[in-house]
Amino acid sequence: MLAFIFDPHPESAKEVALLAKSIGLETKILKSLAELITSLQVELPRIIISEAIISGYDDFIILELIKNDKKLQNIPVIITTSHVTRENIIKARKLGASGFITKPFDKAGLIKQIKLALNIHDISSTSKPPTKIDRDQGTQQKLSLKTINNERLKSQIMQKIEEVPSLPAIVYKIMEMVNSDKSSAKDFEKVVAQDQALAARMLRMANSSFYSLSRKVSTISDAVVYLGHNTIRSLVLGASTSSLFKRSLPAYGYQREGLWQHANIVASISRKVAAAARLTPEEIESCYVSGLLHDIGKLILGPFAQQQTDNFVGLCQEGTELSDVERKLLGFSHGEIGRILLDKWKLPRNLVETVHYHHQPEISTYAPRETLTVSIANSISNQFGFALESEQPENDPEAFIRRLQRLGLDPQWPQNEEENIKILADDIISMLNSFS
């Protein structure tokens, strides 16, 4: 009898697999949702033992998947989790979980739940007649090679997300300090001083023409005083992620280091748009950070898009929306991948939602003004061709105008500010080139 073990955490997955094997089950460990879906399309297990909380997805997504698929409904699912609440247990039961066990595991308890779920006493010696699921394993129709390849591609993309390193601890510390009224300029300096390379880069950025300070700052403490806590957070995040963005992504039409330039330009235009729309200082700086990260999903999808360059570029040139092209060829949009990655980094919800919906700001409910702001800034940057091989006209000019109006801006605002925006972009590119 085959048991699927779905758990992104290798140690607990191996522990469950050993317990299942000890009572006669064959096991298959699956590390991602895409890998699980692919495997279910090839063969059906007698039981699934699954972690409840998967980064980037709704809780209990496995139970939802099984419940809504007639072919899978009869497979018992045992949920494992370290996030135990009464609400979680009730929700798992309502969704049809056959068992619920907490981490760290009670080995005897897990074995008992497996046996109860399968309604047998001794798995290794059972002579129970084959069930419908058993018969389905030998008779189910094979899916098309294209479908299997698509799911395999999704699995590879999800694996790439897991390979992206976490943000440095200093970023989380700075973000925590920004949210505290008790943090002083000296406190920020003490934290940043722990990374001398980061401190030097931040000072160079603070003294660049982009920030136009009236005097040169020589300490992080001075930079905090002159630029403010939120801007320091942006500087830390920008300095910490720059190495990730400096990659060639020709399928997306960026020049050398173009994505990093585009990210910084969109971030800065976002700040300008947010100020014009009279967002709060906190919202303005959040727009800057979201603008900096809005295309981070392209870093994951870029190599896969490159493998299908002709189809990818061809569909884009036909006028198909970029996110639709990505979903059609790769199974995910870069906004969706960005959401999963930022969730993995445990960044604030407003940043996650803005990155996720920057191409569909009307969907945003948690941070609608910030999402509109970054969407508008991204459109302006593309229309002016900053860091791209060529300008990209707006696919839906009427939607762009509606977004400006929803934010309280005149439809002519981009044209009226065109000269200032181009000067801003030139300053940013000049600043970034000086750090290369």
PAMI-155835 format. One record per residue (C-alpha): residue in three letters; x, y, z. Coordinates in steps of 0.05 Angstrom, whole numbers, plus 5000, padded with zeros to 4 digits. Example, Ala and Ser with C-alpha at 12.3 -4.5 7.8 and 13.67 -1.06 7.14 Angstrom:
REM PAMI-155835
Ala524649105156/Ser527349795143/
REM end
This chain:
REM PAMI-155835
Met500050005000/Leu502750684980/Ala502751285027/Phe504351995002/Ile508152405054/Phe507453145038/Asp511853585081/Pro516554145059/His520754015122/Pro525553435106/Glu526653205177/Ser519353125195/Ala517852815127/Lys523152275138/Glu520552145209/Val513452035183/Ala516051595126/Leu519951155175/Leu513751055218/Ala509450885158/Lys514650385133/Ser515050065202/Ile507749835194/Gly508449585122/Leu506850185079/Glu510850395018/Thr512251145021/Lys513451714973/Ile515952375001/Leu513552994965/Lys516653674978/Ser512054164941/Leu504754244923/Ala506354204849/Glu510053554860/Leu504053274899/Ile499253464844/Thr503753154791/Ser504252504831/Leu496752464842/Gln495752504768/Val500351914756/Glu498351454814/Leu493551454873/Pro495951294943/Arg491950924997/Ile493251495046/Ile496252195048/Ile499752465109/Ser500553215099/Glu503153835134/Ala497454335143/Ile501154995134/Ile504655095067/Ser508155755056/Gly504856175002/Tyr498255785003/Asp491855785043/Asp491955345104/Phe489354635093/Ile489954715017/Ile491153955011/Leu484453805043/Glu481154304996/Leu484453974937/Ile482253274957/Lys475253484977/Asn473853824910/Asp476353254865/Lys471552664857/Lys477352214837/Leu481052364902/Gln475352434952/Asn476051724981/Ile483451804999/Pro484151895074/Val488452485095/Ile491952555162/Ile494053275178/Thr500453425215/Thr502154115243/Ser505654485298/His500455045294/Val495154725338/Thr488955125355/Arg481754915368/Glu479755285305/Asn484854895263/Ile482454225289/Ile475154405275/Lys476954665205/Ala480954035189/Arg475153585210/Lys470053995170/Leu474453925108/Gly474553175117/Ala481153015152/Ser481452295175/Gly486452475229/Phe490053065261/Ile496653005298/Thr501353525327/Lys508853615319/Pro513253355351/Phe509952695335/Asp507052195384/Lys509551585345/Ala504451105374/Gly498951615363/Leu500751715289/Ile501050965276/Lys494250885310/Gln491251435266/Ile494051115203/Lys490950455220/Leu484250775238/Ala484251165174/Leu485350535133/Asn480650125177/Ile485549555185/His489549245242/Asp495748965209/Ile497649285144/Ser503348815128/Ser499048195132/Thr492248455109/Ser488648075055/Lys483248605048/Pro480248594977/Pro482549174934/Thr478449804939/Lys476250244883/Ile482550664894/Asp486850034887/Arg483349864821/Asp484050584797/Gln491650534804/Gly491850014749/Thr486250264705/Gln486151024709/Gln487251384644/Lys494151684636/Leu494252424629/Ser497252744568/Leu504752834566/Lys503653584561/Thr499653604626/Ile504953204663/Asn510553644636/Asn506654264657/Glu506054004728/Arg513353804729/Leu515154514708/Lys510954794765/Ser514654344813/Gln521354584787/Ile519155314795/Met516955184867/Gln523554854881/Lys527255474856/Ile523355894906/Glu525855444962/Glu532955554939/Val532556314946/Pro536156505011/Ser532456855067/Leu533557595078/Pro539357765125/Ala537357805198/Ile539258535198/Val533358695151/Tyr528358405200/Lys531658775258/Ile531259435221/Met523959315203/Glu522359165275/Met525759805297/Val521960215245/Asn515559975277/Ser517860175347/Asp517160885374/Lys522860745422/Ser528360655370/Ser533461215365/Ala538361405311/Lys543961105353/Asp540060445358/Phe539760405282/Glu547160555277/Lys548859995325/Val545059485284/Val547559705216/Ala554659745242/Gln554558995249/Asp555158955173/Gln560559435150/Ala559559305076/Leu552159455083/Ala553660085124/Ala558460345071/Arg553560215015/Met547960565053/Leu552261175065/Arg554161214991/Met546861174972/Ala544861695024/Asn550162174998/Ser548262074925/Ser544962624885/Phe538562224887/Tyr537162424960/Ser539863144951/Leu541763235024/Ser544063935042/Arg550263655076/Lys554463025071/Val552862495123/Ser558662085151/Thr554861635200/Ile548761195197/Ser546061595256/Asp546362235215/Ala543061885156/Val537261665201/Val536362375226/Tyr536262675157/Leu532562125119/Gly527961835172/His526761135197/Asn522460905138/Thr527561125086/Ile533060755124/Arg528860125120/Ser528460225045/Leu535960325040/Val537359695081/Leu532559275039/Gly535259554974/Ala542459444993/Ser540858735018/Thr537158504955/Ser541358844901/Ser545458214887/Leu539157814874/Phe536658294821/Lys543058354781/Arg541657804732/Ser540457784657/Leu533157674639/Pro532857744563/Ala526057414556/Tyr523158004594/Gly526658514550/Tyr531358814602/Gln538059104586/Arg544158884627/Glu542358954700/Gly535859244674/Leu531358914725/Trp535259234783/Gln534859914748/His527459804734/Ala526159604807/Asn529460234833/Ile526060684783/Val519160404797/Ala520560464872/Ser522361194864/Ile516561364818/Ser512061004868/Arg514561474922/Lys513162074876/Val506161824857/Ala504461664929/Ala506562364951/Ala502362684896/Ala496362264918/Arg497562494990/Leu498661815020/Thr501261795091/Pro508861805102/Glu508561065123/Glu504660885060/Ile509461285016/Glu515460905041/Ser511760235037/Cys510260404964/Tyr517760504954/Val519359824984/Ser513759474945/Gly516159814881/Leu523159554895/Leu520558844902/His514658844853/Asp518058444799/Ile522057974844/Gly517957384817/Lys521357494749/Leu527857264780/Ile524856584791/Leu521056544725/Gly526456864681/Pro530556234667/Phe524255834652/Ala521656384606/Gln528356384571/Gln527355654553/Gln521055854515/Thr523556514489/Asp520156484421/Asn513256314449/Phe514156794507/Val516257394466/Gly511357224410/Leu505357224456/Cys507557874489/Gln508458204421/Glu501457984401/Gly498858414459/Thr497357854509/Glu497858114580/Leu504557904610/Ser501457554670/Asp497057144623/Val503056944581/Glu506756714644/Arg500856304669/Lys499755994600/Leu507055784590/Leu509655714661/Gly503555604705/Phe504656214749/Ser504956974741/His510957354769/Gly506157694818/Glu503957024845/Ile511156794852/Gly512957454886/Arg507357334937/Ile509856644953/Leu517056884961/Leu515257485005/Asp510857035047/Lys516856585055/Trp520857195078/Lys515257375127/Leu514658085101/Pro508658515121/Arg501958365089/Asn501359035054/Leu507858915017/Val505958204999/Glu499158414971/Thr501959004932/Val507158564898/His501958024884/Tyr496758484852/His500959034820/His498158824752/Gln491058764780/Pro490559314832/Glu482859294831/Ile483258614867/Ser487158894925/Thr483158964989/Tyr488359025044/Ala492859565014/Pro488959834954/Arg492160524951/Glu499260244955/Thr497659724902/Leu494660254856/Thr500860694867/Val505860154848/Ser501559934789/Ile501460644762/Ala508960734774/Asn510460084738/Ser506160284678/Ile509560964674/Ser516460654676/Asn514660164621/Gln511360704578/Phe517661124582/Gly522060514568/Phe526560574629/Ala531660004631/Leu527959634575/Glu530259494505/Ser524459904480/Glu518460284506/Gln512259874523/Pro505660214506/Glu500060134557/Asn495759524538/Asp489459844568/Pro489960604568/Glu482860674596/Ala484460234655/Phe490760634668/Ile486761284669/Arg481660984716/Arg487160784763/Leu489961484764/Gln483061764779/Arg481761254834/Leu488061504867/Gly485762224860/Leu490662424805/Asp489262794741/Pro489562344679/Gln494862814651/Trp499262754712/Pro504462284679/Gln505162744619/Asn505663364663/Glu511063034705/Glu514662694647/Glu520863144649/Asn521663084724/Ile520762334721/Lys526062264666/Ile530962674708/Leu529362234768/Ala530661604727/Asp537261874701/Asp539462034772/Ile537761334795/Ile541360994737/Ser547361444749/Met547361264823/Leu546760514810/Asn552260534757/Ser556960864807/Phe556060254853/Ser557459734799/
REM end
